[in-house]
Amino acid sequence: MGEKRIMLPLFVLVALFGMGSWLGVNGIWMELPLTISSLPEAWSLPSYLAVTFQVANIAPILLTILSTWKPGKVPERPIIQLILAVQIMAMLLLSFFWHRTSIIGGVSHSSALLSLSFFLAMCNTTSNIVFLPYMAIFPMQYMTALFVGMGLSALVPSLITLVQGVGGSTVCVNTTVVSVVNETFNRSEVVQLPVESAPVFSVAVFYGLMTVLMCISAGAFGLLLVLPFVKKHHVKQLHSLASYSESEDTKKPLKDENGIDSSCESDIPKHIDERSRLSLTPQQQQSKPMPTLTFIWLLLLEAFICALAHSVLPSIQAYSCLPYGKRALHLSICLSNIANPIACFIPLFISTNDLKWLSAKSLLGTGFSAYIVFLAFASPTPPFQDSALGEVLVILAFIAALGLFSYLKVCIAGLLRNEGKRALFWCGVVTQAGSAIGALLMFPLINATDIFTMVQPCSR
């Protein structure tokens, strides 16, 4: 029973390590209420970022090819160290150059933000493929710690932006504009121009704080590598990274020294020591490999969830929320990300292996997502635009959808963790595949069509 108890220092270290997985990308999303109004892409900036993040999938794709070509030969620890180091450098540069723009194709673009976001996204997307398999050396309860850390990568920036005051209201100020009609006549008119409220501290300071957090995450991983008590919690794996399917040896009936058939234990390789067996539940010790159709369904479900949570909903968040005001966008981003780590804790107390329940909860999350998409389509005049009800509904929809998807991702990863490193590796692959498909679908819809319409401040 001792192996089942959570060791708090190890749990905290894993959570801090997991915080570095998506801190860069989440930090950029947290600042959108400020950067949208300061950079030339305006409301289209989230879709540009989403595509940039998905182009960065070239890194995990190459890693996937290498891992398939040379199974079991991809070193996880050096790759993780590289990921953390590149993120620290990119975030530091972002704090100085986030506002720099360039003319590309005759159009002004946020070249510094987008290029540095690309490097951050390469690290973040690759983290899904290497962080999850690395965590297979720890007992199951620390897998939850990793997802809590991933949630912290959104929670901590959210809390910082709440202090920063990103969601300050836009004030419309009457301004006299003088236009020259001809040499002898000038025309003046009074128009309302938007004036943004100043945040407590700047975007540059925010990215500087993100750099400090990345250093903390890198330090936590360093401690995971060297502390003796951490190594004592390492466990052996049920399946090799080299192959998800059973090996020929595990398919053959086993005989003990008395000639008795022990094939019921054939799913547990002989090299697993007694300490590893104690780390497994009785159900895990006797369980058979997951049916192939179940494995495929879980991967498809993971891909669908990630397409919505990582690409579709973030790409249209400005169109869904800004018609209700800047505060609606800010709170929907912050509160939904605060709900993320809370949702990751829930499987510690309420988990399920029932595919029907997982599918039903996915359908419920899809319903909340459909409401958000409907609001984006209805922009710039969505329902309840001039009432507090509309603002509350869109914020709650984002919290419910993204929180539920976070819970489901932990449950799916927990099921796949029991199938070994290879299953977790493919879980990371489909996570990125689903996110990429969602981004590639939304970018042309937002930037090449008139389906989504931006509302101009002070235009009503």
Buried (B, 14 or more C-beta within 10 A) or exposed (E): EEBEEEBEEBBBBBBBBBBBBBBBBBBBBBBBBBBBBBBEBEBBBBBBBBBBBBBBBEBBBEBBEEBEEEBEEBEBEEBBBEBBEBBBBBBBBBBEBBBEBEEEEEEEBBBBBBBBBBBBBBBBBBBBBBBBBBBBBBBBBBBBBBBBBBBBBBBBBBBBBBEBBBBBEBEBEEEEEEEEEEEEEEEEEEEBEBEBEEBEBBBEBBBBBBBEBBBBBBBBBBBBEEEEEBEEBEBBBBBBBEEBEEEEEBEEEBEEEEEEEEEEBBBBBEEBEEEBBBBBEEEBBEBEBBEEEEBEBBBEBBBBBBBBBBBBBBBBBBBBBBBBBBBBBBBBBBBBBBBBBBBBBBBEEEBBEEBEEBEEBBEBBBEBBEBBBEBBBBBBEBEBBEEEEBBBBBBBBBBBBBBBBBBBBBBBBBBBBBBBBBBBBBBBBBBBBBBBBBBBBBBEBBEEEEEBBBBEBBEE
